[in-house]
């Protein structure tokens, strides 16, 4: 574990995590023959975010549109191969080696290979479809011949029963006037689902003078194009007259029925059937050879398709990036983009490697440009900090060179989560789940695309899960809580008031059904005088006043932690002002905000500690909340004796109220007044430039005195009201911790404890215990770990986004998105 942590820390200098990387705007000039290879090298490096120098140019009028179309055509061919492979259900071997982008010569060969393979595959598909069509037509003819005996028996019955008279009237104008008495027929195959429609149309078209008989084909016949099974039936239609015959044929064509010739003579049908069988045997042999040939060809594609897809995507990304470049009058390509200063030498070496590979005599030129444009924000991350950085970026990307909260969130986020989720057992399960994902990250990373989205999200947050579980275990030891039970590791610091429960128990264990009053005074034998070594004494789990004590403890702890984090946020705002040289903001924003916060919430925490150290169970214990409210409502009035904590309390509280009130106009008016008196200070404070590098207009127009006053007024109101509301918001630490502990206790007492106490008979008891444990375990994981864990995660997220980050974090930047093949292959670069 220690080796794992050292490895994560060594991946990146921790000091670099405090602020984003220093960026520089680079200009690159390339010869056209070397441009492809140079951009290929930069794509592998992933250190330059190129700007589009052709924003006003139509996408179809740029320099490399034809190359992009070639890449898209190769992508289309690869999609065709992928569909053919999926159709054949061929397994694609996992290839975890990422090939490099091909050079121009290899790209031409790849394009020719794909074109040739597509042509051959389509030709094989066309031949196979034609063969299958002939095969299934012969199959249908065979089924028609097999059904003919039954159909002709129906015809004989028609003759014998005199039905022919009904079908052959003496005169029928539609049938052609006077007709012979000969009865004709038509045989074929039709989709089974169209039989009812076929019957109705025949009846209406012939006015009842055509007779239909059909028989289901039990063998599954397939569509030659899609190879989908289609249930079909053979049929025979009896009619008389040439006109009715033509009408029946048109109905068959309209419904997609296929007609086949069929002789009435049995010997002729037998000969035809023999010929059909012979042709089917020949076609089966040819089809097998065709399928084998197609299978062999697709197998050659299967082994290389993943590599081809990656290469084509890289090629397309290169051409797309080069479309952002502008041609100079000298024929060179001019590119411009942001790059971390620390990687400028690497970029230069990559450009030289590309020019050397292309055999170009013109060396690439790399210049840095001084600009007033706002650079993108780039934070270097490792496997540990990547997940926390994503949490921060979801709120808003840090402004350039602004303090990055992610480095602190690595500790504070799981700590606050643990305070809300504190349980040794639940935290250990979560920690082991996260640790498993961390230890197997190499295995899962290679197969991540094959997993569901939920698992992928959990895998990306594996370190967050592991850290949350670890701090939940720590908080569980602090609360002395494991599945709602307590651990007696260091021995009780209390003895029960009623000794009979202890003395009469031969095992010398405390009766779990007994409840005790915990009174540290004055009998001397109840409280031993030495507190429990770490965490809460396990004897509190048996106390009648347990909930009262735990509530008070956790509520005060939540307020103290809230003050610490909010104070730390203000200190970070001071570091931001100091880094940017905003002296006015330090004295007119940071100082009054810090004084205001400590005068109110800091004083409340002082009273908490003072009460802990000085007040006992036999002394007056005033309500701290009432004390804080009376500071304002009873300003300057004497404090009642039962509300008195210390001497001269009235004077100190009155002074703190006066100081807090003074801080409000200090925050509101000092900065606008100074900037009005000294315009240069205002200009330096608000000097900004847009993302296109053009300086904004006159600062007096954009930042007039009214604008400054309104802005400062909003910040003042937000901060003063937020001091109270944010502190109250931290009480969620107490509320969720209480809810988690009580829900765990209910689940244990109502489920597990009841199952362990069952005494039915020796055969049923083990089964009952196993079933009870199974239900308790599933409920624990589903409710207390998954659902409660998600709830605690969201509340910890809110405390960081709102209560902590709004003290110092603007989050008005934009992410550094370099041209990188890794980003392209991972789908991060949507362009």
N, C-alpha and C positions, 0 to 999 in steps of 0.2 A: 504494500500500500504506500509506504514511504517512497519507494522507487517510482511509483506511478505519479505521486504528487511532485517529486523533483523533476520528473520528465515534463510534466505540464508547465511548471514554472520556468524551466530552461528553454521552452520553445520561444519565448518572447521576453524582452526586458520589461519587468513589471512597471518601471518608471514611465515607459512609453504609453501605458494604458491610461494615465491621468488625463492626457490631452491627445487630440488627434494628430496625425503625422503632419509635419510641415510639408506643404505642397509647393510646386513650382510649375509655371506654364512653360512648356517646351515647344519649340518649333523644329520641325524635321524636314529636310529636303532630300529627296530620293530620286535616283534615275529610274526611268520607267522599267528598264529591263531587270533592275534589282528590287523593285518595289514589292513584288509578290513574296520573294524570299525574306525580305526584311520584316514585312508585316507578319509573316508566318512565325518568325522568331519572337516577335513581340507578343503574338498570341500565346505562345508557349510560356513566355515570361509573365504576362498578365500584370503589367505595371503602368500602362498608359491609358488614360480615358480620353479618346479622341473627340475633338469638337467638329461639328459639321460646318465646313467652310462653304458649302453649297446650299444653304437653307432656302434661298430663293429659286433654286433650279428644280424643275419638275423631275420627279423620280424616273420618268422614262427618257429623260434627256441627259442623263449623267453618263460618265465615261465608260462604266463597266456594266451597263445594263445587259449586254449580250452575254457576258460571262456569267452573270447571275442567272439568266434564263437557262444557260447550259447546266448550271448547278441544279436548278429546279427541275430540269428534265431528267437529270440523273436521280434526283430524289423521287421523281414519279416512277422511274423504272425500279428503284429499290422498293417502293411501296407495292408495286406490282409483284415483285419477287416475294415480298413478305406475305402478301395475300395468297399466292400460290403455295408457299410453304405451309401456311396455316390451313389451307384447304386440304393438303396432303397429310396434315397433322404430324409433320416432321419435327422432332425436337431440335431446337437451336442450341448448340453447346455454349455454355457460359464462357465468354472470353473477357477476362479482367484486364488484359493488356490494352492500353489505349495507344493506337498507332499515331504516328506523326502525320501532319498534313502533307499530302504528296507534293513533290516539286512539279513544275509545269510539264515536263516530259512524261512523268508517271501519270499525271492527270489526264493527258491525252490518251495514254494506253488504257487507263481505267474507263474513260468514256467510251472508247471503242469496244472494250470487253463487255460493258453493260449493254451497249447497243446490239452487239452480236448475240449475247445470251438472251436478250429480250426477243429478238427476231426468231431465234431458234425455238424458244419456249412457246411463243405465240403460234408458230407453224405447227409444232407438235400438238398444241391445244386444239387448233383447227382440224388437224387430221384426226385426232382422237374423238373430237365431237362428231365429225362426219361418220367415223366408224361406229361410234355408239348409237348414232341416229339409225344407221342401217341395222345394227344389232337389235335395237329395241323394236324397230319396225318388223323385223323377221320374227321376233318373239311374239309380237302382237298377232302377226299372221298365223303363227303356230297355234295360238290360243283360239283364233277364229276358226281354224280348221278343226281343232279339237271340239269346239262347241257346235260345229255344223250338224253333227248327228242328232243332237237334241233339238236344234232348231228345225231340221227337216222333218222330224217326227211331229212337230207342231204344224208344219205345212200339210202333212198327211191328214192330221186331225181336222184341219180346216176343210180339206176336200171331202172327208167322210161325213162331217157334221153339217155340210151344206152351207158353211159360212161363206163359201165363195160367192153365193148368190148375193149376200149382203155387200161383199166387196166389189162385185162386178155387175152393176145394173146394165140393163139393155142399152140405155143411152145416157151418156154423161158428156155435157158440152165441155166441162173443164178437163175431162180425160181425153177428149178428142172425138166425141160423137160415138158412132157404133164401134165397138172394140171386140177383139177376140176374147175368148174365155180363158186365155192363158194367164196364170198368176206369176208375177215377177217378184224378185226379192233383192235386197241390198244388205251386205254384211260389213261389219267394221268394229272399231274400238272407240270408246268415248270415256271422258272423265266421269267417274262415278257420281260426283256431286251434280252433274248436269243432266242426269237421267230424268228427274221430274220435269225440268224445263223442256227437254227433248220430247217427252210424251205429250205435253200440252201443245207445243208448237205443231207437232205432227198431226194431232187430232184436229186442230183448227185449220191448218193449211189444207188437209185432205178431206175435211168435213166428215171425218170418221171412216174414210175409205182406205186408210193405211193401218196396218196392225204391227205393233212393236213388241218384240220379245228380247230380253237381255239376261245376261248371266255374269256374275262377278268373277273377276280374275283374282285368284288367291295369291299368286306370285306378285311381289312388289316390283313394279316397273318404275324406271327413273327418267327424269328429264335429262337429255343428253348434255345440255348446256350447264345446268346447275347441279345435276346428279341428285336432285331431291326426289324422294319417293312420291309417286302419284297413284292413288288408288283408281283403277280403271275397270271397265266392264265391256264384254263383247255384246253385240246386238245384231238383230236381223229385223228388217222392215219388209213386210209383204204389201204389195200394191199392184196396180194394173194400169198400164198406159204410159206412153213416153213422156207426156207432159207432167204427170205425177212423179215420174222417175226423176226428171230434171229438178222438180220442186224439192224432192227428198234430198237430192245431192246438195242443193244450195243450203238447205237447213243443216246438213251435216258439216258443210264448210263453215257456216256461221257459228256453230257451237264448238268448233275445233275437233270434230270427230274425224277419224281416219277410216276410209273405206278400203276394203281389200277384196280381190276377186276370189270367188269360191264356187266350185263346181258342185252340181247336184249328184254327180256320179261318185260313188264311194271309191272306186279304183283310181279315178283321176285325183281325188283329194289325197289318197294315200301316197301317190307318186309326188304330188306337190309337197306334202309334208316331209317326205324323204329328202327332197332337194333342199327344203328349208333347213333341216337338221344338218345337212352337209355344209351349207353355207354358214350356219351358226358356229359350227366347229372351226371352220377356217377363220371366221371373224374373231372368235375367242382367242385363237393363237396369235393373230395379228395384234389384237388389243393388248394382250399380255406383253408382247414385245414392245409395243408403243408405250405402255405404262412403265415398263422397266427402263426404257430409254429416258423417259421423262423423269423418273425417280432418280436415275444416275445424274442427270443434268442438274436437278434441284439440289442434290446432295453436294455437288461442287459449289453451288451458290450458298448453301447453308453454312458451310465451313468458313465463308468469308463475308457474309452479309453484315455482321455486326461491325467488322473492321471497315467495310465500304461505307456504311451509314455514318460512322464517325468521321471518316475522311471527307465525305461529301459535305457534311455539316461544317467542318472546319474550312473547307474551300469556299463554301457560300459565305461564311462569316468574313473571310479575308476579302472577298470581292465587295461585300457590302460595306466593309470598313473603308476600303480604298475609294468607294464612291463618295466618301466625305472629303476627299482630298481635292485640292485645286491645282490645275496645271499652270505653271509659270510661263513667262515668255521665252525662257531658255529651254523649255521642254521638261523641266524637272517637276516632280510632284511635291506640293507644299502641304504638309500636315501640321496640325496643332493640337495639343492636348495636355492634360494635367498629369503630373507624375510626382510621386514622393521624392523629395530631395535626396533621401538616403539611397535611392535606387537609380539615380541618374547614370552612374557608371555602368550598372548592369544593362540599362537601356542602350547605352553607347556600344557596349560590347556585342549586344544582340544585333544591332544594326550592322556592325562590321561583319559579323558572321554571315548575315543574310547577303550582303554585297559580295563577300568572298565566294559563297556558294553559287551565286548567279554569275560569277566571273565578270563582274562589272568593273570598269576602269574608273568610274566616278565614285568616289567615296561618299557615303552619306554624311550629312551635316546635321549636328544637333546643337541647338542654341537654347538658352534660357531667356525668357522675356519678363521684364518687370511690368506688372499690370495691376490695376486697381479692382479687377474682378474678384468676386468672392470665390475662393477655391472650394472644391468639394471636401467633405469630411471623410477621413479614412482612419479607422481604428484597427490596429493590428490585434488579432485575437488568436487564442489557442483553443484546444479542445474543451478546456474548462470554461473559459470566458465567452465562448461563442454564443451559447444559449442565453446567457445573461445580457449580452450585447443586443441580441434580437429582442429581448423584452424591453430594453430601453428604446431601441429604434422604433418599436411598435407605437410608442407614445409620441415620438418625434426625434428626428435625426439631430444630433448635437450641432450647434453652430460651429463654424471653423475655429479650432483651438479653444473651444469651450471645455470646461472640466467635464469629463465623462463619468457619469454616475455608475457605470457598469462595474468598475473596479471595486467600489464600495458595496454594490448590490450583491456581489459574490458572497459576502458575509452577512449583510443586514437582511437580505431577502430570506434565506433559509432560517436565520435566527428568529425573525418575526413569525415565520411559518411554524417553527418549532414551538414558540410560545403559545400559539393557537392550537397546535396539534399534539401537545406534549403527552406522550405515552411511550414507554419503553418498548412494549410489544408491537404496537402499530408502527412506530418509527423504525423498528428493526426490520419489519417486513418490507417497508418502503425502501429502506437503505439497501437491503439485499437485492431487491428487484432492480434498483438503479445500478448497483455494483455489478450485477450480472450483465446488464447491457453495456457497461463500460468495459468489462473484461473481454466481452465478445464483440467489441465494436468493429474489429477487422472483418469478422465473419459476416456481420449484418450489413456493413457498409457496401460490400460487394453485391449483396442480394437485395438492397433496399428497394429497388424499383419493383420488385415482385411482391412486396408486402402491401397491406392495406394502408390507407392514409392515416388512420388513427395510430397504428403501430409506428409508422414513420415519424409522426409528430412526437410520440413518446420517446423514440430513439434519439431524435434531435435534442430532446430535453433530458437525456439520461443523467447528465451531471447535476442538473437541477433536482431531479428526483432523488439521486443519491445524497446530495447535500441536505435536502429537506428532511430526508429520513434520518440522517446523522444528527442534525440539530433537534429533531423531534425526540430522539433517544436522550440527548442531553437534557432537554426540558422535562422529559419523563422522569429522569433521575432527580431533577430539581423539584418536581411535584411529588416524587416518590409514587408514581402511578404506572402500573403495568396491567393492562386489561381490567382496569378499575380496582385492582388489588394493590397492596403496598408490600415493599420489601424491607425486612428488618435486618439490615446489613450491619449497622453499628450499635444495635441494642437500643431499647427504649430509654428515653429521658424522662418518662412519666411512669408512675405506678397508679393503678386504679384506686379510687376512693373506697369502693366496696371490695374488701379483700376476700370475701367468701367466694367470689367467682374464680379467684386465682388459687386460693388454698385448697379448695375442695376438688380441684381438677388434678387427678393423679399424674397426668402427663405433664403438669406444670406449664400448660399453654393457656392463654386467655380464652375464655368462653366467647366464641364469635357472635353468639346471640345476645351478649350483654352490651349495653350502651353506657358510657361513663361520662360524667361531667368533668371537664379538664380545668382545674382551678389551681394556678401556680402559687397561690397564697393560702393561708399563712400557716397551714398545718405542718408543712415541712416535709412530709413524706410523699406528697403527690408529685411535685416537680423536683427532680434530682439536682437541679442547678446548672447542669452542663447541657447545652443545646445539642441537638442531633448534629453529627459531624457534617453532613452535606444533605441539603434538601429538607423536606418536611418530615417530621417525626412520624413513623408509621402508626403510632398510637392514635393520631388524629383520625384515622379511618374508622375508629370505634367511638368517636366522640359525638355527643348529641349536638354540640355547637360547631361541628365540622364545617357545614356549609357557610355559616357566618364568618368563621375564620378564613376559609379559603377564598370566599368572595372578597373580603376586605383586602387580603394579601394580593390577589391577582388584579383587583381594580387599581390599587395604588401602584403596583408594578407597571401596569399599562400606562399610567400617567407619567411615571418617571421615564420609561423608555421613549414615550412620545416626546417629552421635552429634550432628551438627549439627541434624538434624531433630528428634530426641528432646529435645535441649536447648531448641530453639525452642518445642516443645510445652510444656515446663515453664514457660518464660517467659510463654507465653500463659495458663497456669493462674494465674500470679501476677497478670496483668492482670485475670483474671476475679475473683479474690479481692479485689483492690484495688477493682474497680468495685462489688462488692457489699458492701464494708466488712467483709470477714471477716478481721480482723487475726490471729485465732488460727490460721486455716488457712494464712496466709502463713508464720508462724514455726514452726508445728507440722507442716505438710505440705510446702509448697513448699521451704523452706530445707533440711530434711534430705534430701528427695528430690534436690535439685540437688547437694548435697554428696556423697551416695551415688553418684549417676550419674558425677560427675566423678572421684571417687576411684577408680573401677574402669575404666569405659569411657573416661573422659577421660584417665586415665593411660595406657591402652593406645594411644590416638591420639598422646599425647605421645611414647611410645616409637617409634611409626612415624615421626614427623617427625625425632626424634633420630637414628634409624638411617639415615634418608635423608640427613641432613646430615653425619653423622660417620663412618659405616661405608663402606668401599670394598671392592672385590673381593679385596684382599689383607689385609683386617682381619677380626677375628672377627665373625661375624654370628649372634648368638644367636637362637633361635626366640622370637618375642614371645609366642606362645600359651603356651609352656612357662614363660616368665617370669611371665605373669599367673597361671597355675595355682600355681607355686611360691610366689607371694606368700602364699597361704593354707596350702598343704601344708607349706612349710618356713619358717613364720613365725619370725622372729628368728634363723634359722640363716644362717651365712655363705654368700654366693653364690659358686658355682664360677666359676673364671676365665673359662671359655669362655662363661658366661652373663652376664658382667659387661658392662654398657653404659657406666656412668659411675661415678665414685667416690661413696662413701656411698650406694650404691643400696639396700643392705639396710635402712638406717635410714629412708630415705624411703618405701620400700615397706611397712615395718612400721607406720610412722605412718599411711599411707593405709588400711591394713587396720583399724587401731584406730578411725580416724575413721569408716570405713564401718560397722563393727560398732556403734559408738555411735549411729549414725543410725537403726538398726533400732528400739531401744526408744524413741528420740526420736519417730519416726513413730507407734509403736504406742501409747504411753502418755501423751505430753504433752498432747494435745488432750483426751482423756477426763478427765484429772486436773484441768486448768484449768477445764473446763466443770462438773466436780463441785464445785470450790471456789467458782466464780462462776456461779451458775445463770442470771444475766441474760445472760451470754455465750452459754450454751447455748441460751437462748430466742431470742436474736438470730440465732444461727447456723442454727437449724433452723426458723425461723418461715416457715411455708408455709400456703397456703390452697387448698382444693379448687377444682375448675372451676366449681362452682355459686356460689362467692362466700361460702360459709359457713365461718367459722373452724373450724379443727380443734379437737379436744378439748384437754384439758390436755396440755401438751407433756411433762410428766413421765411421763405414761402412755404416750405414743407414742414418746418418746425417752428411755427410762430409761438408767441408766449401763451396764447390760448391753448394751443395743442399741448404744450409742455405741462400747463396747469391741469388740463383734463387728464392727461396720461398719469401725472403724479397723483391726482386725486383718486383715480381708479385703483392704482397700486396701494395707496394708503388705506382706502376702504377695504380692499381685498385682504390686506395683511392684518389690520386691526380686528376685523370680524373673524378672519381665519385663525387667529391665535386661539380663540375660544372654540370655534367649530372643529379645527384640526385636532385640538387636544381631546375634545369629546369623541372625535372619530377614532382615536387610538384606544378607546374603551372597547372597541371590537376585539382587541386582543383578549380582554377579560371575558367578553360575552361568548366568543367562539370556544375558548378554552373550557369555560364552564359547560357549554352545551356538549362538547365532545366528551368530557369526563362523565357527565350525567347520562348521556346516551350509552356510553360504554358500560356504566354501572347497571343501567336498566337491562341491557342485553345480557350481561352476565347473570344477574339475579333472577331474571324471568326465564331464561333459556338454559344456560349451562348449569347453574346451581340447582335448578329444579330437576334436570336430567341426572346429575350426580347423586341427588338425594332419593332417586327412585329405588324402591325395594319391592319388586313384584315377585320374582322367583329367580333362581340362579341361571335359568336359561334365557329369560327375557331381558334381564338387567344388562348384560353386555351389549345386546342389540340396541336397547334403548339408549345406552350411553354413546354408542357409535353414531346413531342417528342424531342424537342431541348435539354431539360435538360437530358433526357435519353441518347441521343447520347453523350452529353458532359460528363456525368458521366461515361459511359462505356469507352470512349476514355481516360478519366483522369485516371481511374483505370488501364486499359490495357497498356497504353503508358507511362504516367507520373509516375505511382507508380510501376507497375510490371517491365516494360522494363527499365525505367530510374533507378529504384531502383536496379535492377540487375547490370546495368552498373556501378553505383556508388559503389556497393558492391565489384565488381571485381577490380575497381581502388583503393579503400581503401585497398583491400587485397594486391595488388601489392606494394603500398607504405609501407606497413608493412613488407612484405617479402623481398623486395629488398632495399629500401632506408633506412629503420630503422634497420632491423635485421642484415644486413651485417656489421654493425659497431661493433657488439659484439657477435653475435650468430653463433656458429659453427654447431649445429644440427647434430652431428655425433653419437648420442647414439642409444640405442634400448629399446623399451618399456618393462616395467615390465608386464609380462603376467602370472599371478598366476593361479594355478589350482583352478577353481571356478565353481560351478554349475551354477551360474548366467551367466557366460560367455558361458558355454556350451549350455545352453538353449536359449541364445540370438544369437547363431551362431557366436560368436566372436572367439571361439576356434576351428579353422578349423580341428586341429588334432583329 
